[in-house]
Amino acid sequence: MTRSLIVVAACCLGFAAGLFNPGSNSSAWALDINVAVLRVDYPVLVPVSRFDRKPDNLGFAGALLGNQDNETTGSFLGHSFTFETVATSPEQLQAHAAGLVEDGFRIIVVLGRGGDVLSVADAAGPDALVLNAGAPEIELRSESCRPNLLHVAPSRAMLADALAQFLVWKRWNRWLLISGSNPDDQRLAEAYRRSATKFGAEIVEERVFEDTGGSRRSDSGHVLVQRQIPVFTQETKEHSVVVTADESDVFALYLPFHAWTPRPVAGSGGLRPVSFHAAHEAWGATQFQRRFEKQNGRYVRPEDYNVWVAFRVIGEAVARSSSDDATVLREYILSDAFELAAFKGQKVTFRAWNGQLRQPVLLTDSKITVSVSPQEGFLHHRSPLDSLGIDEAESGCSAFGN
């Protein structure tokens, strides 16, 4: 090798070392990524179970762990990741969203209800990237979709389909559907009706449990429920399973062991579909769980996991695209090149037609992972994961241009 070639080779090696040296601050590819987490805290009654009390750092704990994971990976490329957390009331949401935009945040993770998530996406503008980590509304992935809005949280349709597949696989095809009287309960009930039709189950009867308000818990609550629920579930048509739609947390947890006819309970009580659960241990999840618990002194909740995934989506996109531009990141995330390991047995990806993360859904009884959907035998021409939720032909989303 001639002296000139040796010099050129040495220069190239030195440049490469600068790119991948964790301590180097002079890399031409070094990026500073700032992410905001915006959580909307709604007034709610005390939950039925004290185990369901929401911790003060709900979601924010997932952001902390996700940011640390991004820092570990990004350090090899000279990238740095920082984040800011904001908890707000619905009344102050617009002011906080505007403030984050004014402060230059172009990547925002939102934990909130559907309308509030849309308002943040609209306030952030087309040059920003907003990730929905909490809202399950189907319309956000359909007629109300936004081009700058991606969905890490599964939709109600995905959750309902995940449970329906398991019930059909078990041949529990005759459902007694009991829904709450509040609007979100009714939306979830509609998702279960759709899933029953989609997978060939039959809803033999429907009943509505009226929410009369007041406290959900009292010293004598179990006595009252023990008398009320059996009467409410008397004289039903023959069914193989009770499916509950109770997002308001009023009655579903009481149904197991109290229904007049001894049948399994699923949905909002009994066997529940969730994005993640603290009992999940397969596919390396135990390591994730232990890190989270050591850091936060509590078990992980679905909201924490969703925010962690949102951060890892950003970290992976930044590393692969070598960009901090929200538009570039969005294009890469929606491309066929993107994939992410998420402790669910297979890589997760995004649906290019509506920005929904396609992912397995866990079915838990709150002690173990009973099963994981999609179930064996439920196929789709693109991916079995697309058997969960709204498919491309029925999505109604035109904002993505697919």
N, C-alpha and C positions, 0 to 999 in steps of 0.2 A: 504494500500500500504506500502511495506517495505521501510526502509530508502534507501537501494541500488537502488530500482526502482525510488524513488523520485529523487535521485541524477542523474540517467541516464536521466530521463524525463527533468530535469532542464537543463542538458547539451545540449540535443537535441533542446530545446526551444531557448537556447542561440545561438546555431549554426544557427538555422533558422532566428533568429532576425538579426544576422550578415549578412545573405544573402540578406535580404529584407530591411535593414535599409538604407535609402537614404544617410545618412551621413557616412556610413561605408566604409572605404577604405581597409579593411582587408579581404573582401569576397574572398573565393576561386574561385568564379565564376566571379569576376570582370574582365571586358575586356575594352581595349581602342581601339576604332574603328576609323580608319582614312580613309576618302573618298576624292578622288580628282574629281573635275569637270573640264573637258577640253572642252572648247568651241572654235570652229573654226570660225573665222570671215572672210567671203568672200567679195570681192569687188562687190557691187551692186549699181544699179542706185537708185535715190530717188524714193520711192514708189508712186503709183498713188494717194493714200490718205495719208494725213499727220497723220491720226490716226494709220497708219501702220508703222510709224517710229519705229525702234527697239531701246528699251532703253539700256543704257550701262550695266545694271545689268540683262539683259535677261538671264533666266535660273538660274543665280546665286541667284536671289531672291527666287526661289523655293527651292534651296539648303539650304538657311538660315532657311526658315520656316520648311523644312523637318528635318533638323538637330535639331532644337529646339523641334520638336515633338518626335524625337528619344531620346533626352536627358530627356524629361519628363518621358517617359516610362522606359528608361534604368536606371534612377536614383534609381528606386525601386530595381534593381538587382545589383547595384554597377557599371554599365557600363557607360562609357563616350564616347561621339561621338564628333569628330572634323572633319573639312573639309578644303580643300584648293581649290581655284579657279584659273584657268589659262585661259586667252584669248590669242589666237594665230592666226597668219596668216597661210594659208595652207603651205607656204614655211618653216615655223618654227615648224610645227606640229611634225615632227619626233624627233626633238631635245627636245621639251617639253615632249613628251611621254616617251622618253628614260630617261629624267631627273626624271620624276615621279617614274618610275620603280626603278631607282637607289636610290631614296629617300625612297624606301620601300613601296610605295603605291601598294596595291594588289586589291583595289576596285576603279574602275574609271568609272565615268559617262561621256558620250561623247555627245556633241551637234555638229553634223557635217554631212557632206554628206556621202553617202555609202562607197565610196572607202577610205575615211579618217577614218571612223569608223573601217573598216576592218584592216587598217594599225595599228591603236592603239591596237586592239585586238591581232594582231600578235606580236607587240612589247611587250605587257604586258606578254605574255607567258601563258602556260597552267595552271599555279598555281594562276593566277589572275582571277578576275571577272570583266567584262566590261559590262556596261549597256548602250544601245543605247537609247537616249532620243530625237532624232531628225530625223534620216534618215528613209525615207519611202520606200526605194528600196525593191522590192519584192525579188530580188535575195539574199539579206542578210538573208532572212528567208528560202531560198531554196538552190540552188546549191552552193552558196558562204557562207553558214552558218559556224560558228566557235563554237566549244564546250564551249569556255569560254565567249561567247557573248550572252547576253539576250536582248530582245527588249521591252522597255516600250512604245515607240512611236508606234502608229498604222501604218501598211503598207498602201501603195497606194491601195492595193486590199481590205483591210478592210474599208477604207474610201469610196471607190467606191461602194462596196457592201452595205454599210450603206445607202448611198443616193439612190442606185438602189432599195433597198427594199421599201423605202418610196414612190418612184415614181410609182412602180408597185402596191403598196397598194392603191395609189390614182388612179390607172388605167391610168396613164399618160405613156403609153407604146410605143408611137411613138416619138423617140428622134431625134432631130437635134443636132449632135455632132460637136462643133466648138473647135478646138485645136490650140494652138500656134505652132510656127515653131521651137522652141528650143527643145533640146533633152529631158529635163525633162517634158516638155509639152506633147511630144509624148509618153513618158512612162505612163503618167497619162491617156492619151487618150486610150492607150492599156488596162489599167486597167478597164476603163469604157466599152470598147468593151467586155471584159471578163465578166463583171458584167451583161451586157445586155443579153448575151447568157445564163448565169447562171440562171437568174431569169425570162427569157421569154420576155424581152423587144425587140423592134426592132429599130435599128438605120437606119432611112429612108434616111438620107443623112449626109455626112461629109464635112466640110469645114476647111481650114487652114488659120488662120490669121497670115500673115507674120510680124515678128518683124523686123522693118527696123532700129532699134537702135535709138540712140539719147535720148533726155530727154523725160520722160513720162508725164511731167506736164509743162504747161505753162499758161500764163494768158488767152490765147485764146483756150486752149485745149478743153474745153467743146463745143465750137462752131465747131471746126474741127470734133470732134467725133460725134456731133449731125448730121453732114452731111455725115460722112463716114460710120458709123455703119448701118444706114438704107439701104444704097446702097449695102453694103457688104451682108446683109441678105435678099435681094430681091430674088424673084422667087425661093424660096425653096419648097421642097415637103411638103405636109401637115404633120404637127407634133403637138404633144401635149405639148412638153417642150423642151427648149434649154439647153443642157448639155455642160458645158464649161470645158476645160482642159487647164489651164493657170497658171502653177506654176511660170512662169516668171513675172507675174503681169503686163501684157501689155494691155489687152483689156477687160477681163471678167467683171470687175467692171462697165464698161460703157454699157454693154448689156441691163440690165433692163431699160425699158422705151425708149430705142433707137432702138430696133429691128423692122424691117419692119412689121412683123406679131406680134400682141400682144399675147405673150405666156409667161408663167413663165420661169425664168432662174434659173439654179441650177449648182452646181459644184464649180468652182473657183470664181463665182460671184452669187449674189442672195442667194439661199439656199445653205449653205456650210456644209460639214461634218467636224467636228473637235473633237479632244480628250477632249477639255474643252473650256469654254468661260466665260467671265466675267459676262454675263447675267444669267448664270445658278444658280438657287436658290434651286432646289429640293434636297431632301435627305440630308439635313444638309449642303448643299454647301454654304448657306448664311454666316454661321459662319466662314467657311474657307475663303470666299471672304473678309469678314470684317477684319479678322486677317491679310491677305495678304496686303490689302489696307492700313491699319494702319501702317504696318511695312515699306511699300515701297512707299507710296504716289502715287500709280498708280493702274490700273486694271491688273488682272492676264492675262497672255497669255498662249497659249498651251505649249510653251517651258518651262515656269515656272512650270506649272502643271506636265509635264512629268518628270522634274527633281525632283520635290517634291515626286512624286510616286516612283521614283527610290530610293530615300533616305528612304522612308517608307518601301519599299520592303526589303532593307538591315536591317533596324531597327527591323522589324517584324521577319526576319530570325534569326538575332542575339539573340533576346529575346527567341525565341522558340527552337533554337538549342543549345544555350549556347556556341557558338563558334564564333571565329573571323577568322577562316580558310576559305579562299575563296572557296575551293573545297567543304567543308562541307556545306557552305551557299548555293552554287549552287545546290547541291543535295536536300537540303531541299526545296528551292524555286521551284524546278521542281517536287516535290512530291505532292501527293494528299492531304497531310496535310496542305499545304500552302494556305492561303487565306488572302485577305486584303480589308478593307473597303476603298472606294475611291470616295465617294459622287456621285455615279452613280446608286444607287438603288439596287445593288447587289454586293456581294463580287467578286473581280477580282482574277484570277489565271493565271498560265502559262501553255502553251502548251508544253508538255514534248518532243515532236518530233522536235521542232525547236526553243524553247526558246522565243516565242512570248507571251506577255501578252494578254490574252483574256479579252475584256472589251467592255462595251457599247460605242457607238459613238453618240455624240450630233449632231443634225442638227439645225443650227442657221441662222437667217437672220441678225445677228449682233445686234439685239435689244432684242430678246427673244429666248428661246429654243423652236423651233417649234415642234420638236419630238426627240425621242431617238430610235436608232436601236440597236439590232434587233427588227423588227416590229412583231406585233402579227401575228401568223400563219406561220412564217418562222422557221421551226423546224430543229433539228439536233439530231442524235442518242446519242450524248454525251452531248451537251449543246447548247441551241439556240445561244450562243455567238460564237460558232464555225461555224455558218452560215455566219460569216463575215471573209473574207480573205481566204488564201490558206489552204485547208484542208490537213490532214495528208497524204492521198494517193497521192496527187499531189504536195507535198511540195518540193521533190527532195533533202531534207536535210538528209545526211547520217552521219553527225558528232555527232549526239546525240545518236546513237545506238539504236533507237526505231523502 
